[in-house]
Amino acid sequence: MKIGFFDSGLGGLTILKAVAKELPDYDYIFYGDTVNLPYGNKTEEEVYNLTLKGVEYLITAECTLIIIACNTASAETLRRLQTEYLTTKSANLKIIGVIRPTVESIDLSVSLSISLLATKRTVESNKYQMELTKLNKNNQLIQISAPDLVPLIEIGDLELATEHAIKLIDEEGGESGVVVLGCTHYTEIKKLLRSHYGNQKIILSQDEIIPKKLKDYLERHPEIESRLSRGGERNIHLTEHKLYFDKILQQLLGGVYLEE
């Protein structure tokens, strides 16, 4: 059985790359819904149906652990998938998201104010704030909607995406000392953001959080870990293939096999 990754586009590949580096022995399958990106401007029902389609693909591909590596989908559909969909499936199948582990990684002693840079749907869901509250973390969360970032990052215009992100953070983030990049696509601009802000702000990126959290999860759940196959395979499925994706795939994963 394999570990599956779902994302609305190519952003989740940065998470897969980081996870595969931390845990290289396991078999991974990535499902990127590139034909329907971005998810950030879609309705809750649209996001759920599209995510469910991807999840079902990964289940058919023999994934026993599925990571919703899309923050919008994690915010809008994860709980519904866990409480409704999984009740009809094998008890051995698990679906987890990226928001809770990201919130757990925030060091609130650094700053009383935190900025969240995310898609419109993630911000509107208020999921990050709810998770902070569950963990009794009462720091101020400034949620910044950035609907234009994913399209810019998908086409590889990282400089323009960074300029746009900096403008939003400066105009809406106030004096926050921590900026959470609440979309897997944003991992692509973390270095440019860190270069710009230096020691002024701590930039939290999910490709640095999720691998360690997943390793810890598997250690705490040997009943899941013991069923995972170890062939070191990396398979990618995109709902729409474009030529410029090949360059991105090669940069991220070193030239993986691309399913048709």
VENRA-V487040 format. One record per residue. N is the residue number from 1. RES is the residue in one small letter. SS is DSSP state (helix for helix, strand for strand, loop for the rest). BURIAL is # if it has 16 or more other C-alpha atoms within 10 Angstrom, else .. D_LAST is the distance of its C-alpha to the last C-alpha in Angstrom with 1 decimal. Layout:
# VENRA-V487040
n: (N,N)
res: (RES,RES)
ss: (SS,SS)
burial: (BURIAL,BURIAL)
d_last: (D_LAST,D_LAST)
This chain:
# VENRA-V487040
n: (1,2,3,4,5,6,7,8,9,10,11,12,13,14,15,16,17,18,19,20,21,22,23,24,25,26,27,28,29,30,31,32,33,34,35,36,37,38,39,40,41,42,43,44,45,46,47,48,49,50,51,52,53,54,55,56,57,58,59,60,61,62,63,64,65,66,67,68,69,70,71,72,73,74,75,76,77,78,79,80,81,82,83,84,85,86,87,88,89,90,91,92,93,94,95,96,97,98,99,100,101,102,103,104,105,106,107,108,109,110,111,112,113,114,115,116,117,118,119,120,121,122,123,124,125,126,127,128,129,130,131,132,133,134,135,136,137,138,139,140,141,142,143,144,145,146,147,148,149,150,151,152,153,154,155,156,157,158,159,160,161,162,163,164,165,166,167,168,169,170,171,172,173,174,175,176,177,178,179,180,181,182,183,184,185,186,187,188,189,190,191,192,193,194,195,196,197,198,199,200,201,202,203,204,205,206,207,208,209,210,211,212,213,214,215,216,217,218,219,220,221,222,223,224,225,226,227,228,229,230,231,232,233,234,235,236,237,238,239,240,241,242,243,244,245,246,247,248,249,250,251,252,253,254,255,256,257,258,259,260)
res: (m,k,i,g,f,f,d,s,g,l,g,g,l,t,i,l,k,a,v,a,k,e,l,p,d,y,d,y,i,f,y,g,d,t,v,n,l,p,y,g,n,k,t,e,e,e,v,y,n,l,t,l,k,g,v,e,y,l,i,t,a,e,c,t,l,i,i,i,a,c,n,t,a,s,a,e,t,l,r,r,l,q,t,e,y,l,t,t,k,s,a,n,l,k,i,i,g,v,i,r,p,t,v,e,s,i,d,l,s,v,s,l,s,i,s,l,l,a,t,k,r,t,v,e,s,n,k,y,q,m,e,l,t,k,l,n,k,n,n,q,l,i,q,i,s,a,p,d,l,v,p,l,i,e,i,g,d,l,e,l,a,t,e,h,a,i,k,l,i,d,e,e,g,g,e,s,g,v,v,v,l,g,c,t,h,y,t,e,i,k,k,l,l,r,s,h,y,g,n,q,k,i,i,l,s,q,d,e,i,i,p,k,k,l,k,d,y,l,e,r,h,p,e,i,e,s,r,l,s,r,g,g,e,r,n,i,h,l,t,e,h,k,l,y,f,d,k,i,l,q,q,l,l,g,g,v,y,l,e,e)
ss: (loop,strand,strand,strand,strand,strand,strand,loop,loop,loop,loop,helix,helix,helix,helix,helix,helix,helix,helix,helix,helix,helix,loop,loop,loop,loop,loop,strand,strand,strand,strand,strand,loop,loop,loop,loop,loop,loop,loop,loop,loop,loop,loop,helix,helix,helix,helix,helix,helix,helix,helix,helix,helix,helix,helix,helix,helix,helix,helix,helix,loop,loop,strand,strand,strand,strand,strand,strand,loop,loop,helix,helix,helix,helix,helix,helix,helix,helix,helix,helix,helix,helix,helix,helix,helix,helix,helix,helix,loop,loop,loop,loop,loop,strand,strand,strand,loop,loop,helix,helix,helix,helix,helix,helix,loop,loop,loop,loop,loop,loop,loop,loop,strand,strand,strand,strand,strand,strand,loop,helix,helix,helix,helix,helix,helix,loop,helix,helix,helix,helix,helix,helix,helix,helix,loop,loop,loop,loop,loop,strand,strand,strand,strand,strand,strand,loop,loop,loop,helix,helix,helix,helix,helix,helix,loop,loop,loop,helix,helix,helix,helix,helix,helix,helix,helix,helix,helix,helix,helix,helix,helix,helix,loop,loop,loop,loop,loop,strand,strand,strand,strand,loop,loop,helix,helix,helix,helix,helix,helix,helix,helix,helix,helix,helix,helix,helix,helix,loop,loop,loop,loop,strand,strand,strand,loop,helix,helix,helix,loop,helix,helix,helix,helix,helix,helix,helix,helix,helix,helix,helix,loop,helix,helix,helix,helix,loop,loop,loop,loop,loop,loop,loop,loop,strand,strand,strand,strand,strand,loop,loop,loop,loop,helix,helix,helix,helix,helix,helix,helix,helix,helix,helix,helix,loop,loop,loop,strand,strand,strand,loop)
burial: (#,#,#,#,#,#,#,#,#,#,#,#,#,#,#,#,#,#,#,#,.,.,#,#,.,#,#,#,#,#,#,#,#,#,.,.,#,#,#,#,.,.,.,#,.,.,#,#,.,#,#,#,.,#,#,.,#,#,#,.,.,.,#,#,#,#,#,#,#,#,#,#,#,#,#,#,#,#,.,.,#,.,.,.,.,.,.,.,.,.,.,.,#,#,#,#,#,#,#,#,#,#,#,.,.,#,.,#,.,.,#,.,#,#,#,#,#,#,#,#,#,#,#,#,.,.,#,#,#,.,#,#,.,.,.,.,#,.,.,.,#,#,#,#,#,#,#,.,#,#,.,#,#,#,.,#,.,#,.,.,#,#,.,.,#,#,.,.,#,.,.,.,#,.,.,#,#,#,#,#,#,#,#,#,#,#,#,#,#,#,.,#,#,.,.,.,.,.,.,.,#,#,#,#,#,#,#,.,#,#,#,.,#,#,.,.,.,.,.,.,.,.,.,#,#,.,.,#,#,.,.,.,#,#,.,#,#,#,.,.,#,.,.,.,#,.,.,#,#,.,.,#,#,.,.,.,.,.,.,.)
d_last: (21.4,19.4,19.7,17.2,17.1,16.6,17.1,17.2,15.6,15.6,19.1,18.6,17.0,20.6,21.8,19.3,20.4,24.0,23.7,22.1,25.0,27.5,26.1,24.2,24.5,22.4,18.8,16.6,13.5,12.8,11.7,12.2,13.1,13.0,13.5,16.7,18.2,21.0,22.3,25.8,27.1,25.8,28.2,28.4,27.2,24.2,23.2,23.9,21.9,18.7,19.3,20.0,16.7,15.0,17.7,17.2,13.6,14.9,17.8,15.9,14.1,17.8,18.7,22.5,22.9,20.9,21.8,21.6,21.3,21.9,25.6,25.6,23.9,26.2,29.1,28.4,26.7,27.2,30.6,29.7,26.8,29.2,32.2,30.7,27.3,27.9,31.2,29.4,27.3,28.2,30.6,28.6,25.7,26.3,24.9,26.4,26.3,27.3,30.3,32.9,32.4,32.5,35.8,37.2,36.7,38.8,42.1,44.4,47.4,46.2,46.4,47.7,45.3,41.5,39.0,35.6,33.1,30.4,28.7,30.9,29.7,30.2,33.7,34.6,33.7,36.4,34.5,35.4,39.0,39.1,37.7,40.3,43.0,42.0,42.5,45.8,44.7,46.7,45.9,45.3,41.7,41.0,37.8,36.3,33.7,31.4,29.1,28.4,27.2,23.6,22.8,24.7,23.0,19.5,20.5,22.3,25.8,27.2,30.8,31.1,29.4,32.0,34.8,34.0,33.7,37.1,38.7,37.7,38.8,42.1,42.9,42.0,41.9,45.6,46.9,44.2,43.9,40.5,37.2,34.4,30.9,29.7,26.1,23.5,22.7,26.4,26.1,25.2,28.7,30.8,32.2,33.3,34.9,36.7,37.9,39.3,41.0,42.1,44.4,44.8,41.8,39.6,35.9,34.0,30.3,28.1,26.3,29.8,30.6,27.8,27.5,31.3,31.2,28.4,30.4,33.5,31.8,30.7,34.2,35.7,33.5,33.7,32.9,29.3,29.1,30.3,27.4,24.7,23.2,23.7,21.3,20.4,16.6,14.4,10.8,9.0,7.0,7.7,8.6,8.9,8.1,11.4,12.8,15.3,13.0,12.5,16.3,16.5,14.0,16.1,19.3,18.6,17.2,18.1,14.9,12.6,9.6,6.5,3.8,0.0)
